[in-house]
């Protein structure tokens, strides 16, 4: 296949790509922390770093497609030399590369599916339409007025609620481009004075996800985001805030009749909701005490005779402590929630597991630590078969001048049977008479 030089040069300006890379072994930065491969070995193995500081200032909040063959995530790309990094997360989709044994080996080229300069959050794949996604987006740069937001006092961790944020949905398409390696080779050839015709082979062509026909699922003023589909695709669970408000409420949208039903409307910010695997409950975080120390809740849903969600049958509080507990996510069997917490320290968020059923009062409910690394670990999610966990971690290499690794995506095999045994033992210590 021959491609004119002009086409090669034009492709150099395409959206950011991240290729599957060698993570540098199990631990790419032992000088930062050499303990976690051993400390986490009870539950996690076969680690692979998925995104890298050469491509992204930071990356986070990632989810697998139902097949486990794609990942949607938000990230801020490293800008071209001399330019300033964007202020907001963009949304990306990438294919998952696997080795001959089916183990995750990295990500393919990541295509930016959000509009330039827009603010984006919380992507999700449709459960039955493999190329359909949703995510929260402002579609254009947010307005100049400072939006409402959440931030713990003196903390660097925060998120904002732009009033332009809507939940978009669209269909992924694959766009064929010239690989970065081929572009570099072309530039070097031209720099050496070689004016011959460009020569490419099929290995120089890559496919990059793009998004077609993206539009809001519904439109109204205020912040609508943090959305996810139910396992049958009928419902969208999401968080809504009125313009200028910090009082987030959880709603469910029914695609069969276009209705929006309030589920959690307590004072304070209730957000980050997800359906349980069986669709009968939801999990979420809340700061309803007004102290910016988020707590984890679950609610059992109420349905009518037609399967429509009509509200909440019962709410259960799982944590009630002096920590920030957030981003809960169900294990595929629905038995546990994994979540990020400041239980170790506010400078070292870690992933913990907790019983998802609310079987005991918070003070008698076990919390089992899963990650054991220096720096931030959080935003856990899983493949549907429960074999792999994906999460955001600060355990890669250090950029020059920075005091800790950037937040990037990691994946590892997770042993949920071992986690279950360890959790039950920890719970037995708290409630020996049960």
C-alpha positions in Angstrom: 0.0 0.0 0.0 1.3 3.5 -0.9 0.3 6.7 0.8 1.4 10.1 -0.3 3.6 12.1 2.0 0.9 14.8 2.3 -1.4 12.2 3.9 1.3 11.1 6.3 1.8 14.6 7.4 -1.9 15.3 7.9 -2.2 12.2 10.1 0.5 13.5 12.4 -2.1 16.0 13.7 -4.7 13.3 14.6 -6.0 12.8 18.1 -3.8 11.3 20.8 -3.0 7.6 20.6 -1.7 5.3 23.3 -0.2 2.1 22.1 0.2 -1.1 24.1 3.5 -0.8 25.8 5.7 -2.9 28.1 4.9 -1.8 31.7 8.5 -2.5 32.6 7.8 -5.7 34.5 5.5 -6.1 37.4 6.8 -3.0 39.1 8.1 -0.2 36.9 9.2 2.0 39.8 10.6 0.0 42.8 12.4 3.1 44.1 9.0 4.6 44.7 7.5 1.5 46.3 9.0 -2.0 46.2 6.5 -3.7 48.5 3.1 -3.8 46.7 3.8 -6.9 44.4 4.3 -9.0 47.6 1.7 -7.3 49.8 -1.1 -7.6 47.2 -0.3 -11.2 46.1 -3.2 -12.7 48.1 -5.7 -11.2 45.7 -3.9 -9.6 42.7 -1.5 -10.9 40.1 -0.5 -10.5 36.4 -0.3 -6.7 36.6 -0.2 -4.6 33.5 0.0 -0.8 33.3 -2.5 0.3 30.6 -1.8 4.0 30.2 1.4 5.9 30.6 2.7 9.3 31.6 4.3 9.9 28.1 0.8 10.0 26.7 -1.4 11.3 29.5 -1.0 13.9 32.2 -3.4 11.6 34.1 -6.0 9.0 33.4 -8.8 7.6 35.5 -12.3 6.1 35.9 -12.2 3.3 33.5 -14.7 0.5 32.6 -14.6 -2.6 30.5 -17.1 -3.3 27.8 -19.3 -6.4 28.4 -17.0 -8.5 26.3 -13.9 -7.3 28.1 -12.4 -6.3 24.7 -12.6 -2.5 25.1 -12.1 0.0 27.8 -13.6 3.5 28.1 -11.7 6.0 30.3 -11.2 9.7 30.9 -7.8 11.3 30.6 -5.9 14.5 30.0 -3.5 14.1 27.1 0.1 15.3 27.2 0.0 18.4 24.9 2.4 19.0 22.0 5.6 20.6 23.0 5.2 24.3 23.8 1.4 24.0 24.3 -0.6 23.9 27.6 -2.4 20.9 28.8 -6.2 21.0 28.7 -8.1 21.9 31.8 -10.6 19.1 31.6 -10.8 15.3 31.1 -11.4 14.1 27.6 -13.1 10.7 27.0 -11.3 7.8 25.3 -12.0 4.3 24.1 -9.3 1.7 23.4 -9.2 -1.9 22.5 -7.8 -4.5 25.0 -4.8 -6.5 23.8 -4.4 -10.0 25.1 -1.6 -12.6 24.8 -2.0 -16.1 23.6 -3.2 -17.2 27.0 -6.0 -14.6 27.0 -4.3 -12.4 29.6 -4.5 -8.7 29.3 -1.3 -7.4 27.8 -2.1 -3.7 27.2 -4.3 -1.3 25.3 -4.4 -0.6 21.6 -4.6 2.9 20.1 -6.9 5.1 22.2 -9.3 7.3 20.3 -10.7 10.5 21.8 -14.5 10.3 21.5 -15.3 13.6 23.2 -15.3 17.1 21.6 -12.2 19.2 21.9 -12.1 21.5 25.0 -15.2 19.9 26.5 -15.4 18.6 30.1 -16.2 14.9 30.3 -16.8 12.2 32.9 -18.2 8.7 33.6 -18.2 6.7 30.4 -20.1 3.4 30.1 -20.8 0.7 27.4 -24.3 -0.4 26.4 -24.9 -4.0 27.7 -26.4 -5.4 24.5 -25.2 -3.1 21.7 -21.4 -3.6 21.6 -20.4 -0.4 19.9 -22.8 2.0 21.8 -21.5 4.1 24.7 -22.6 6.9 27.0 -20.7 9.5 29.0 -21.2 12.9 30.6 -20.0 15.8 28.5 -20.4 19.6 28.1 -19.8 19.2 24.3 -18.0 22.5 24.3 -15.7 24.3 26.7 -17.6 25.0 30.0 -18.7 28.5 30.6 -16.5 31.0 32.5 -18.7 31.0 35.6 -17.1 28.7 38.2 -19.3 25.7 38.6 -20.4 24.2 41.8 -18.3 21.2 42.9 -17.1 18.9 45.6 -13.8 19.2 47.4 -12.6 18.1 50.8 -10.9 21.0 52.6 -7.2 21.3 51.7 -7.5 18.3 49.4 -6.3 18.1 45.8 -9.1 15.6 45.0 -12.1 17.4 43.7 -14.7 17.3 41.0 -16.9 20.0 39.5 -20.5 20.1 38.3 -20.7 22.2 35.1 -24.3 23.2 34.3 -23.7 22.4 30.6 -23.1 18.7 31.4 -25.4 16.2 29.7 -25.3 12.5 29.2 -24.4 11.8 25.5 -24.8 8.5 23.7 -23.3 7.5 20.3 -22.0 4.7 18.2 -18.3 3.7 18.0 -16.7 3.4 14.6 -13.2 2.3 13.7 -11.0 4.8 11.8 -7.9 3.6 10.0 -4.8 5.7 10.5 -1.0 5.5 10.1 0.8 4.3 13.2 3.0 6.8 15.2 6.0 4.6 14.4 5.4 4.9 10.7 5.0 8.7 11.0 8.3 8.9 12.9 10.0 6.8 10.3 8.6 9.0 7.5 9.9 12.2 9.3 13.3 10.7 9.7 13.4 9.6 6.1 12.5 13.1 4.9 15.0 14.7 7.3 17.7 12.6 5.8 16.9 14.0 2.4 15.1 11.0 1.0 12.4 12.3 -1.4 11.3 8.9 -2.7 7.7 7.8 -2.5 6.4 6.7 0.9 6.2 2.9 1.4 3.9 1.4 4.0 2.8 -2.1 4.8 -0.3 -3.4 6.6 1.6 -3.3 9.9 1.8 0.5 9.6 -2.0 0.8 9.6 -3.9 1.0 12.9 -7.6 1.3 13.8 -8.7 3.9 16.2 -12.1 4.2 17.8 -14.1 7.3 16.9 -17.7 8.3 17.9 -20.6 8.9 15.4 -24.0 10.5 16.0 -23.3 11.5 19.6 -26.2 13.3 21.1 -27.8 13.8 24.5 -30.1 11.1 25.7 -32.2 14.0 27.1 -31.5 17.7 27.6 -32.2 20.1 30.5 -30.4 22.8 32.4 -28.1 21.7 35.2 -25.6 18.8 35.7 -26.6 15.4 34.4 -23.8 12.9 34.5 -22.3 9.8 36.4 -24.6 7.6 34.2 -24.7 3.9 33.5 -27.1 1.5 31.9 -28.9 -1.3 33.6 -27.9 -4.8 32.5 -30.9 -5.0 30.0 -30.3 -1.4 28.6 -33.7 -0.2 29.7 -32.7 2.2 32.4 -30.0 4.9 32.8 -29.0 5.5 36.4 -27.5 9.0 37.0 -26.8 11.9 39.2 -28.5 15.3 38.7 -27.8 18.7 40.2 -29.8 21.9 39.6 -27.8 24.8 38.2 -25.4 26.2 40.9 -26.3 23.5 43.4 -24.1 21.1 45.3 -27.1 19.0 46.3 -26.8 16.0 44.0 -29.7 13.6 43.7 -29.8 10.1 42.1 -32.4 9.5 39.4 -33.3 6.7 36.9 -34.3 7.3 33.3 -36.7 4.8 31.8 -36.1 4.5 28.0 -39.5 2.9 27.4 -41.5 6.0 28.4 -38.9 8.8 28.8 -39.6 9.2 32.5 -37.2 10.3 35.2 -37.8 8.9 38.6 -36.0 10.2 41.7 -34.4 7.5 43.8 -32.1 9.2 46.4 -33.0 12.8 47.3 -31.4 13.3 50.7 -29.7 16.5 51.6 -26.1 16.7 50.3 -24.4 15.2 47.4 -25.4 11.7 46.5 -23.6 10.4 43.4 -21.5 7.8 41.6 -24.4 5.2 41.4 -24.3 1.8 39.8 -26.8 -1.0 39.4 -26.1 -4.3 41.2 -25.5 -7.2 38.7 -29.0 -8.4 39.2 -30.5 -4.9 38.8 -32.4 -5.0 42.1 -30.2 -2.6 44.0 -27.9 0.4 43.5 -24.7 1.5 45.3 -23.5 5.1 45.7 -21.6 7.6 47.8 -23.0 10.4 49.9 -21.9 13.4 51.9 -25.3 14.0 53.5 -23.7 14.6 56.9 -22.3 17.8 55.4 -18.7 17.1 56.5 -17.3 16.2 53.1 -16.5 12.8 54.4 -18.2 10.5 51.9 -19.9 7.4 53.0 -21.1 4.3 51.1 -24.7 3.4 50.7 -26.8 0.8 48.9 -30.6 0.9 48.2 -32.9 -1.9 47.3 -35.2 -0.8 44.4 -39.0 -1.0 44.1 -40.6 -2.1 40.9 -44.2 -2.1 39.5 -45.9 -5.0 37.7 -44.4 -3.9 34.4 -40.8 -3.9 35.7 -40.6 -0.1 36.0 -38.4 1.2 38.8 -40.7 3.3 41.0 -38.4 4.2 43.8 -36.3 2.8 46.7 -37.6 0.0 48.9 -34.9 0.3 51.6 -31.7 2.2 52.0 -28.7 0.8 53.9 -25.6 2.7 55.0 -22.5 0.5 54.8 -19.8 2.9 56.2 -20.1 5.5 58.9 -16.7 6.8 59.9 -14.2 9.7 59.7 -13.0 8.7 56.2 -13.7 9.6 52.6 -15.3 6.5 51.1 -16.2 6.7 47.4 -16.4 5.1 44.0 -18.1 1.9 45.1 -18.4 -0.8 42.4 -20.1 -4.3 42.7 -18.1 -7.5 42.2 -19.7 -9.5 39.3 -21.4 -11.8 41.8 -23.0 -8.8 43.6 -21.6 -10.0 46.9 -19.1 -7.2 47.6 -18.4 -3.6 46.8 -14.9 -2.5 46.2 -14.3 1.2 46.8 -11.6 3.8 47.5 -11.1 5.1 51.0 -8.8 7.3 53.0 -8.9 4.7 55.8 -5.1 4.4 55.5 -4.6 8.2 55.1 -5.8 11.1 53.0 -2.4 10.9 51.2 -2.7 7.2 50.4 -6.2 6.2 49.2 -6.5 2.4 48.9 -9.1 0.0 47.5 -11.1 -1.9 50.2 -13.8 -4.5 50.0 -17.1 -4.4 52.0 -20.2 -6.6 52.2 -22.7 -5.3 49.6 -25.8 -6.6 51.4 -25.5 -4.4 54.5 -25.8 -7.5 56.7 -24.4 -5.7 59.8 -24.5 -2.2 61.2 -21.5 -0.1 59.9 -19.5 -0.4 63.2 -19.7 -4.2 62.9 -19.1 -4.5 59.2 -15.6 -5.7 58.1 -13.5 -3.6 55.7 -10.9 -5.6 53.8 -7.9 -3.9 52.3 -7.2 -5.1 48.7 -4.5 -2.7 47.4 -1.3 -2.1 49.4 0.7 0.5 47.4 2.1 3.9 48.1 0.1 6.7 46.5 -3.5 6.7 45.2 -5.4 3.5 44.3 -9.1 3.8 43.5 -11.9 3.6 41.0 -12.0 -0.2 40.7 -14.1 -2.0 38.1 -14.2 -5.5 36.7 -14.6 -7.7 33.6 -18.0 -9.4 33.7 -16.3 -12.8 34.3 -14.7 -11.4 37.4 -11.2 -12.4 36.4 -9.7 -8.9 35.9 -9.8 -5.7 37.9 -9.1 -2.3 36.3 -8.3 0.7 38.5 -6.5 4.0 38.8 -3.1 4.0 40.5 0.0 6.1 41.2 2.6 3.4 40.9 4.3 4.0 37.5 7.4 6.0 36.7 8.0 9.6 38.0 8.1 12.6 35.7 11.0 14.9 36.2 10.2 17.5 38.9 7.2 15.6 40.4 7.1 14.0 43.8 4.8 11.0 43.0 3.8 9.1 39.9 0.9 10.3 37.9 -2.5 8.6 38.1 -2.7 6.0 35.3 -4.8 2.9 34.5 -3.7 -0.5 35.7 -5.2 -3.9 35.4 -4.6 -7.2 37.3 -6.1 -10.6 37.7 -8.2 -10.7 40.9 -8.9 -13.8 42.9 -12.4 -13.2 44.2 -12.6 -16.6 45.9 -9.5 -15.7 48.0 -11.0 -12.3 48.7 -14.3 -13.9 49.8 -12.5 -16.2 52.2 -10.4 -13.4 53.7 -13.4 -11.2 54.1 -15.4 -13.9 55.8 -12.5 -14.4 58.2 -12.3 -10.7 58.9 -16.1 -10.5 59.5 -15.9 -13.5 61.9 -13.5 -11.6 64.1 -15.9 -8.7 64.3 -19.0 -10.8 64.9 -17.8 -14.1 66.4 -21.2 -15.1 67.8 -23.0 -14.9 64.4 
